[in-house]
Amino acid sequence: MSNTKPRLQVRYEESIRAALKEQFGFTNPHQIPRLEKITLNMGIGAAVTDKKVLDMAVDSMTQIAGQKPVLTLARKSIATFRLREGMPIGCMVTLRRQRMYEFLDRVVSIALPRVRDFRGISRTAFDGRGNYTLGLNEQLVFPELNPDKFVRPQGMNISFITSAKNNDEGRALLEQFGMPFKQPKEKSGAA
């Protein structure tokens, strides 16, 4: 990896921290929310019957994240789905530090604008502790992937784990990074 810091990491250190400190009135610099990690998760139900589907998913996740994913295994046996405990049924990657900031930059500036009929992401998909999860129906919004090779559409979940104490702090942090949230609905006075 190069020694230059990613663009969003520099922006966080130079302006976002100061803006959040002013907005929430933090006195201790360790109170200021920061992005801790980003996890990408892909569940592949078809992997039970066809192992090639899992290999393609691992390959696509490797190209998207820039590091090799770990396989997620089934925790229970479910006869209806022909699933046995310990079978690989998905893959996941955890990004931290420079790779995390570079991936966030690609999601905000390249991938999300390529989503069809995109009008912003939900403001309410927080977990109560400032962490945000975003679901994508199609992994081909990432330009790294060759559409001729990855013909089977595959979705993924992207979780942004922050050190924020509540949803408002987490939302403010992600908005500062440029996440395109939908505008809050205006409340109408008369019906």
Summary of the structure (lengths in Angstrom):
residues: 191
radius of gyration: 18.8
end to end distance: 57.6
largest distance: 57.9
contacts: 519
relative contact order: 0.19
helix: 39%
strand: 20%
